[in-house]
Amino acid sequence: MASPVGCEPAAGASPPFGRFRVHTWLFPFLSLTAAWLLLVRPGLGQQIDPLNQIQIESHPPAMSARAGATPTLSTDASLPGAAHFSIDTNLVLIPLTVTDPMDRLVTGLEKQNFRVYENNHPQTIRSFSCDDAPVSIGIILDLSGSMDDKVIREKDAILQFMKTSNPRDEYFLIGFNDRPVLLTDFTSSISDVESQITNIQPGHRTALLDAIYMGLQKMKQAKYQRKVLLVVSDGGDNNSRYTANEVRNAVRESYVQIFGMGIFDATVATIEEQNGPLLLNEIAKDSGGRLYRVENLSEMSDIASRISEAIRTEYVLGYKTNDLKMNGKWRKVRVKLLPPPGLPDLTVHARSGYYAPLQ
């Protein structure tokens, strides 16, 4: 019988490989919940048994998975993805995703499949969920001159991302070239964002770091506890006043996950452009997010949908830390996976730690 804390897939046919099943999406993405997935079998779509199944979601060509985890202290263990500190409960929440060797999302794992360590000390998992909770999302668009031939695909990808997100999500939109500008304040209306991106025109230089920093500051006004920045850019920074180290420090302190959609040219002219992929990848990893590389512009909308779906299928593990010191120091968090028998090697994507509160 399934554990009461397990993340249960949809009901349907009995599993052919015991308790676990490998799945694929035969449609681009399902719009309501990642728990309703389709069976992987060539040429056949079939729903699965609801009891304790493992699903590996195989996507169409291109990239398919993301990482992400935002460890936090929360006042309410029942809120998946809560992202604030409270010394009353000392509950640290860790959103994360799991992928297989082909970089496909794996869902259907249960509490007993995970172990959590803080500063190398084992922790007891007190809560476990995989609910599709609403998210506050900041979209950061590169509108520099180098995006001139990519801006149409960029607009389409953003709209696809929003259409496949949780309907309750809220968004703001920042565009940047020489400097970042808030184009749309927090809204749950896709049409509000669409009206702003319809007529944008690229030009000038690239203040990528300033735009990310602005997005982190804007997130302080977010309605939801889970917070995400989606950064779409094609290269490095050449016009910001904030340094990479300053922004990376701000990212680690913010508990905002960052996902990058990198549209990198095979040949680039400047040092900044050459360093662009590395810079965006490091910032995303610092946040517990991930960089998705766009190899072909025609794949952008598909990759945007995958990022959206990955955000909706996070596991959230909660544990009560026994370290009550409010010293502001970095605490290393490691999540170890104990996969069920018969599955290939799986990878956990999670943030590597959090800063203890100062008071």
Steps between C-alpha positions, in 0.01 A plus 500: 500500500627848418641715773264782604774750429574372151442696181244291316469489119170466322283190508503246221661180379703264717878545486701264275821528706375455855435820691687734270437631153680704239282767341497744211286793393327427173368857502724807547397556861203438727352819633362417842739285706817306444349202681291417189762356263493256207664158475822463302440229242568547128181606331281454807356750749360351817426619853663328796418349834477763777690300759853614548626514142826645374473700180778611270368768270652477156467811286527573129850583365699772676562550869261375761585551865586759746639526846392706789463515870450781740567403860311722740365524850122513512225562752268251333606149407187453292601761245719340232764740382459746788797733499538695820679453830346427836684386808169377644513184294848498339355315203732502200319436172698373201331502158682268258466301181640162395615399151612176337815448285312633196421822688130414532298606804422221745182524708321259730783460753410493868630628830699184573699548178675809638757581769590856604822624663575845642871570547547122458262419788200278409161665540154351549261579215182632664298595193488386139290623209492548126208739469466743210500814716480847338824690446607864468701522177717778366571485126822673396544556126819590319419785260858584405610545139623142465142376551377671183453176302370304801243729656196348324587152627569653841150649516337173393697304760390729783135471404532120481664496843212692652230296328640176644552640850264478797201726426539657844862607443580871504759667275702811451701585188841670483666587170865600481761631262710795624302482825207299639146636486188364670258453210216328687437497875364192677199361317328166444381607156687355205352771279662771716843352430420426136402861437840615623715257303313544172676821402839473671801566281857386579803725493812627682710321764436233766446571872416140594629512858314821578180343368537190720571718802192710425294181473622380840401830659159495332438153642482653848148613399391152389169355615605135510771331702648317202692742279658447158688715248505390136789666316509490119830622359752426226827605656710665764479831677674813370318791664407423863613689808452194722777240483451127455609433859256757636211348310597143591509595868158664466366184333619275783336727756172542313342151490386572146553223245642611166453318172692614196411450137831556325502574128874481441665546161762247393742781413513818707715807461559629853626366832168591662309288249743210545447512877121535471410129523726447802367809679133413457561134586677589826228743607228244430682226693560731796125548526411133471376559147646399169612629162331364187702544183311572180675318217236593244272804510205286397533314833451807719128462561541131577778569749293777660218252554737251656631755745143587590407137556815433703408782737162335550640154579742574781521282806512699824677341797475658845716441806542675833856616542654445841736793453324794664793740480399822323846585372433562130746229397470280196359154572576230248206279403535171312217279378583136437274280292426134575341396170260205485644176358507474124539870424813645338728745676299811583618855567362737762492871410485714812647814646817424698416694814353806667604784727390476861291796618670778689209552740 
